[in-house]
Each structure stands twice: as structure tokens, then as C-alpha cells.
Amino acid sequence: MKKLTSLILAGLLAAMMLTACGNNSNTSSEASTASTASSASSDAEPASSAETEESSADDEITGVVSLSGSTSMEEMARALAEGFQALHDGVTVDVQLGGSSTGITNVTDGVSDIGNVSRDLAEDETGLVPHEVAIDGIAMAVHPDNGVDSLTLEQIAAIYTGEITNWSEVGGEDMEIYVVGREAGSGTRDAFESISGVGENAVYASEQTSTGAAKTTVASTPGAIAYVSFDSIDDTVKTLAVNDVSISIDTIRDGSYVLQRPFLMVTKEGAELSAAAQAFLDYALSEEGQDICEQVGLVRIN
């Protein structure tokens, strides 16, 4: 009997030991699995972070974008530069002036990434790719006290070729007309002389080197008249209707105001722009860029 009892107790002890060993084995297996998963998760996190940083680096644009050219396009160019730089901290947009011809020369010679040209390109201005970014009206500006309100395109041409020399000849008071224009190479001058038919027959009393200077001359000279970019007009001068159509965004857009010209950003044909320069050009043509063009008094092209 004692022997049987001893055998039973031995069996029970063996069973308990086997159960304990099984539990320890399961616990060890679970711990091992958890440790492996934790290790895998830990290994994956740095890889994901690195991928994010690499993607961010790929999207970041840095560098300098150089523009030069038309003084009529200065306000637009600087407004676009400000908006673009607000989106890209690592980019500087350098806006230089000098006139449309200077912009063309600088792009051709590789001095500037983009040339601002406030007129259509001439037939002999080859090797360039024009990108139209806006449409501008050319306002005929006179002194605020001038009593004349409207001129025909033919009368304007006659004034600029010296055939009409007194305001009394076009319904104004007896006062000599002081003809103000822009310097040779100006896109505004080229566009005006082409559209009005004046061509190379213009006779100027004063040639100014910027839109602002032409406007200032008119504002301080009672008998003066000048052609200036519509987006530069303020209450220091008075604008004349042309062919009985007043200048406005709407009349420029619908074409009823005849004195208008494109604002172009030109690039060198066959030359690849830097990432920053290409992004800036794309921005000028984007919805946000076109909104900026409209805000400074230009007609958007899309």
C-alpha cells in the first residue's frame, strides 16, 4: 500500500513539473516573438523617417533666380518675386531693370535666367522662347488740368510725329504740346510706335528712361503727354480715352482699347532653366501668380 501511494505521489509530482516547464516554454516563446516584433518595429521607424527627410529634401528649392528688362514690368515682377519667396525660403529672386532690349540681351548672353519684355519679339530676335504672363494697356497720360478727354489714334500719331503741336488743334486750350516718350530700346516705346503707326518718325521733346520718370514729367508739366503702362497710373496724371474708349481692365481684356501689348518672360532657347527659375516661371503662370498680375492692374492670360 505504501509502495502504491509513493508511486502515485511520484506521478503527480512529475505531471506538475511537466506543466510548469510547458508554461515557461510558452512564456519564453511569447517573449521571443514580442522581442522580435519590437525589434522589427524599431528597425522600421528610422527607415521611415529617413524616407520622409529624403522626400522633403527633393521638394525643397534653393538658389537665385535672375530677372532683368522692362521697367513697365517692374511692379509685376517684384510682386511675383515676393509671393514666390514667401513659398520658398531658400530662393532669392533678383529683379533688375534696364529695358526690354536689355532683358533680351542678358538672356541671350546667359547673364539673366529670365528677360522681362513688354512687347512682342521682333522677327530678328531669335533664339528665345517667349512666355506670355499678362496683358498691359498703354495709357495716354496728360496733366490733370488738361481739358482734353479723348483722342483718336490718328490724332495721337499726328502729335507724336510733330504734325499737331498745340492742344487747341484737338479741342483743348491754346498750349504747346510737350511730347514725352521713352528711350530707344524700351518695350513700351516699341509697342506704342508700332500700334499707333508712328514707327521711326516720332519727334520727342523728352525721352525718359523709365515708366515712372515719364509719368513724373507729365505730372509736373501742364502741356505734356506721354505713353505709360496702365498699371503705373495714379491720380498724379489723367488718362485720355482712345477712339472714345477709356482704358480699363475690361476694355483691355475685350480688345476695344487698342493700345495694348503683351508682357513676356523670355528664356533662352535650348538652355535648361535651374529648378528655381523653372519653378518661378511656373508660379507666374499659376492661378496664384495670375491673381497677383491682376492685383497690380494687368489682364491675366488664364
Secondary structure, 3 states (H helix, E strand, C coil): CHHHHHHHHHHHHHHHHHHHHHHHHHHHHHHHHHHHHHHHHHHHHHHHHHHHHHHHHHHCCCEEEEEEECCCCHHHHHHHHHHHHHHCCCEEEEEEEECHHHHHHHHHCCCCCEEEECCCCCCCCCCEEEEEEEEEEEEEEECCCCCCCEECHHHHHHHHCCCCCEHHHHCCCCCECEEEEECCCCHHHHHHHHHHCCHHHCCCCEEECCHHHHHHHHHCCCCEEEEEEHHHCCCCCEECEECCECCCHHHHHCCCCCCEEEEEEEEECCCCCCHHHHHHHHHHHCHHHHHHHHHCCCEECC
